[in-house]
Amino acid sequence: MIVTRAINDNEQDLLVGFEQQPLLVTCTGGTLISKTEPPAGGWTHEELEDAQYPEDEAWDAYLGTTLHWIGSSEV
């Protein structure tokens, strides 16, 4: 699951403010698997959902740096 949409005003949308950051995908051990630059208009929830992610291993996804986690294959 990538960047769950906020379901109410009390939840933070993890995408806001990071739309122009590269998408980093790491294995769960932290090794970088891929880096994808944002589309011209910036990331949207739909574009992140449609991005390519590893199918044969567990992974974590971040925007910009590995300090801004946005999702995982384990969620």
N, C-alpha and C positions, 0 to 999 in steps of 0.2 A: 504494500500500500504506500502510495506517495502523497504527501501533503494532504492530509485529511482536511476537508473544508470545515470551517468553524460552523457549528450548528446553532449557535446563539451569540449574542453580543458579548457574553462573558468569556468566550474562548478566543484565543489569539490565532489568527491565520498565519501559519508559518511561512507562507509564500510572500506576504506583503513586505516590501522593502528589499527583497532578494530576487526580484524578477529578472534582473540583468546580470546575475551571477552565473558562473559555469556550474553545471551539474556534475558532481563528483560521485562516482560509485566505487566503493571499496568492498573487499571481502570482509567478513566479520572480524578477521584478524587485523584489519587496518590497511592492508596493501591496496593501493590504487588500481582499480580495474579499468576505469574509463573516465575521461573528462570530456564533456560536451558543452560547447559554447551555447549561450541562449539564442533563441531565434531573434530575428530583427526587432520584433515587437515585445520581446521579453517572454519569460515563461508564464504559462497559464496552467491551471490545474489539469486541463485536458491534455496539453502538450506534454506535461510531465508524466501523465498516465500512459501516453502513447509512446514515450521514449523506450529505447531498447535496454533491457536489463538482463543480467545473466540468468539462464534457466537451469544451469547445472550446479550452482553453488549459492550459498547464503550470501547476502550482500546488505549494505547500508548505503543510503543516499543522502547527500548533503548539497547545499547550495553555497557556493563561494569558498568556504573552508570546512574542514571537518569539525568545526565548532558549531555549525548550524545544521544539525540533523533534521531531515524532513521525512524520512521513511525507511522501510526495511522490508526484506522478503520475509522476515520473521514476525511481522505484525499481523 
